[in-house]
Amino acid sequence: MKINDLNYAIANGGPAARYERPIINLWAAICRMYFPDSTNIRGGPTWAVDTEANKGSANDMEAHIPDVVTVKLIPAEPTYQKRDYLWVECKKAALDRPSGWKDVLKGAVTHLSLVHANRDVFLIIAIGTKCMLLAWNPLNTIQQPQLGI
């Protein structure tokens, strides 16, 4: 399915809006467009766009499906390690209400605190067709106003 078709299906409240999988597919496609897995620049970086592994019980499909798209930077220099550059936390449109955004933000903070306790990562919170762009900065190295959660 194309990005425009997915966006239309989600925005119009069709079946795609009731589940997280279409949101994940939409953001994975967007990320693959902006972060290519090959480069024409000599010595330039490449990117890997992955979805988080399945989790939880397969009996509860809603909780089992991954909800994070990860963009990893793969440096051309073998001396550098690949690292997470961007996380996209994807949630179904039904959570597009103030308490839903708050819960998703708290969940992202909990998840990032475990995985990236000492590393900056760009973060997108995507609920349905809406998104919020953030920077995860656990060591407060960015000297700008910060959102406290």
C-alpha positions as CSV (number, residue, x, y, z in Angstrom):
1,M,0.0,0.0,0.0
2,K,1.3,3.5,-0.9
3,I,1.9,6.2,1.7
4,N,-1.0,8.3,0.4
5,D,-3.4,5.4,0.5
6,L,-2.4,4.5,4.1
7,N,-2.6,8.1,5.2
8,Y,-6.1,8.4,3.6
9,A,-7.3,5.2,5.2
10,I,-6.1,6.2,8.6
11,A,-7.3,9.8,8.4
12,N,-10.9,8.8,7.4
13,G,-11.4,6.5,10.3
14,G,-11.6,3.3,8.3
15,P,-10.4,-0.1,9.6
16,A,-6.8,1.1,9.3
17,A,-7.4,3.7,12.1
18,R,-8.4,1.1,14.7
19,Y,-5.0,-0.7,14.7
20,E,-1.4,0.2,15.2
21,R,0.0,-1.9,12.3
22,P,-1.1,0.6,9.6
23,I,0.5,3.5,11.6
24,I,3.7,1.5,11.9
25,N,3.7,0.6,8.1
26,L,3.1,4.3,7.3
27,W,6.0,5.6,9.4
28,A,8.3,2.8,8.2
29,A,7.6,3.8,4.6
30,I,8.1,7.5,5.4
31,C,11.4,6.8,7.2
32,R,12.6,4.5,4.3
33,M,12.0,7.4,1.9
34,Y,14.1,9.9,4.0
35,F,16.7,7.5,5.3
36,P,17.9,5.3,2.4
37,D,19.7,2.0,2.9
38,S,22.3,3.0,0.2
39,T,24.2,6.2,-0.6
40,N,25.8,7.8,-3.6
41,I,28.1,9.8,-1.5
42,R,31.5,8.2,-1.1
43,G,32.1,7.4,2.5
44,G,28.6,8.5,3.4
45,P,26.4,6.9,6.0
46,T,23.6,4.5,5.3
47,W,20.5,3.8,7.3
48,A,18.5,0.8,8.6
49,V,14.8,1.2,9.2
50,D,13.5,-1.5,11.5
51,T,10.4,-2.2,13.5
52,E,10.8,-3.4,17.0
53,A,10.5,-7.2,17.6
54,N,7.1,-8.7,18.5
55,K,6.5,-8.6,22.3
56,G,4.2,-10.1,24.9
57,S,1.7,-12.9,24.4
58,A,0.6,-13.8,20.9
59,N,-2.9,-14.4,22.4
60,D,-3.2,-10.6,22.7
61,M,-2.4,-9.4,19.2
62,E,-2.8,-5.7,20.1
63,A,-0.1,-6.0,22.8
64,H,2.0,-8.4,20.7
65,I,2.6,-6.2,17.7
66,P,5.6,-3.9,17.8
67,D,4.9,-0.2,18.1
68,V,8.3,1.4,17.5
69,V,10.0,2.1,14.1
70,T,13.8,2.6,14.6
71,V,16.1,4.4,12.2
72,K,19.7,3.3,12.8
73,L,22.7,5.2,11.5
74,I,25.3,2.9,9.9
75,P,28.6,4.8,9.5
76,A,30.8,4.1,6.5
77,E,33.8,4.0,8.9
78,P,34.1,0.5,10.4
79,T,35.6,2.0,13.5
80,Y,32.3,3.5,14.4
81,Q,29.3,1.5,15.7
82,K,25.8,1.8,14.2
83,R,23.4,3.5,16.6
84,D,19.8,4.5,16.9
85,Y,19.2,7.9,15.4
86,L,15.4,8.2,15.4
87,W,12.6,6.4,17.2
88,V,9.0,6.6,16.0
89,E,6.5,5.5,18.7
90,C,3.4,4.5,16.7
91,K,-0.1,4.3,18.2
92,K,-3.6,3.9,16.8
93,A,-5.8,6.9,16.2
94,A,-8.2,5.9,19.0
95,L,-5.5,7.3,21.5
96,D,-5.7,10.8,20.0
97,R,-7.0,12.5,23.1
98,P,-5.1,14.3,25.8
99,S,-4.9,11.3,28.2
100,G,-3.8,9.1,25.3
101,W,-0.9,11.4,24.4
102,K,0.1,11.6,28.0
103,D,0.2,7.8,28.3
104,V,2.2,7.4,25.1
105,L,4.7,10.0,26.2
106,K,5.1,8.3,29.6
107,G,5.6,4.9,27.9
108,A,8.2,6.4,25.5
109,V,10.1,7.9,28.4
110,T,10.1,4.6,30.3
111,H,11.2,2.7,27.2
112,L,13.9,5.2,26.3
113,S,15.2,5.4,29.9
114,L,16.0,1.7,29.7
115,V,17.4,1.5,26.2
116,H,19.0,4.9,25.8
117,A,19.8,6.1,29.3
118,N,22.9,8.0,28.2
119,R,22.4,8.7,24.5
120,D,20.5,11.4,22.6
121,V,17.9,10.1,20.1
122,F,15.4,12.0,18.0
123,L,11.8,10.9,18.8
124,I,8.5,11.1,17.0
125,I,5.3,10.3,18.8
126,A,2.8,9.3,16.1
127,I,-0.9,8.8,17.0
128,G,-3.0,8.2,13.9
129,T,-2.1,10.8,11.4
130,K,-0.8,13.3,14.0
131,C,2.7,13.5,15.3
132,M,4.9,15.3,17.8
133,L,8.7,15.8,17.2
134,L,11.0,15.6,20.1
135,A,14.6,15.1,21.1
136,W,15.4,12.5,23.8
137,N,18.2,14.2,25.8
138,P,18.8,12.3,29.0
139,L,22.0,14.1,30.0
140,N,20.6,17.6,29.3
141,T,23.3,18.5,26.8
142,I,20.9,20.5,24.7
143,Q,20.6,24.0,26.1
144,Q,17.0,24.8,25.2
145,P,13.6,24.8,27.0
146,Q,12.8,21.2,27.9
147,L,9.5,19.4,28.2
148,G,9.2,17.7,31.6
149,I,7.2,14.4,31.7
